[in-house]
Amino acid sequence: MTDLQRPIPVVVCGKAEIVGKPVAQGLKPEYDVILFCLGSKPTAAEVPYLLQGQAPPTQSSYIGSGNYARPPVAVIMGAAWDAADVARVRAALLGAGLPAGSEPVILRNDTSVPAPRPPAPEYTAQLIRRVRAALDKLVCGEPLDGPEDGVVWY
């Protein structure tokens, strides 16, 4: 299987595994949630290991494929996380020692878009559709809007 045929690795940062598990399943087969992180602090601690192809020494969740051979191209943050949480994760990505511009992009939930309240199945279904649409654009090199460099809305 070539790189283009393999699922694209991503990380999801959420508040509840009851949402994370169906999101991980719903992004397949094109995208591989290699790790689901419970919160911005664990995400900031765990993702730098993934960028080096290593398993984090501790994990906040064991949802995900655990396939850390390829670094994630995106870190997807759920609706519970605010600008400070995003900044914490962004700082960890920038401090991971990767060449400038090669760190994963952060996909941030645009909470101005009306959505059902989590953990409703309708919320999860809408989240999967929106994340897929943003990831598809990212992979195809299409421009995405975002509040700052390295962070885009979904």
Secondary structure, 3 states (H helix, E strand, C coil): CCCCCCCEEEEEEECCHHHHHHHHHHCCCCEEEEEEEECHHHHHHHHHHHHCCCCCCCCCCCCCCCCCCCCCCEEEECCCCCHHHHHHHHHHHHCCCCCCCCCCEEEECCCCCCCCCCCCHHHHHHHHHHHHHHHHHHHHCCCCCCCECCEEEC
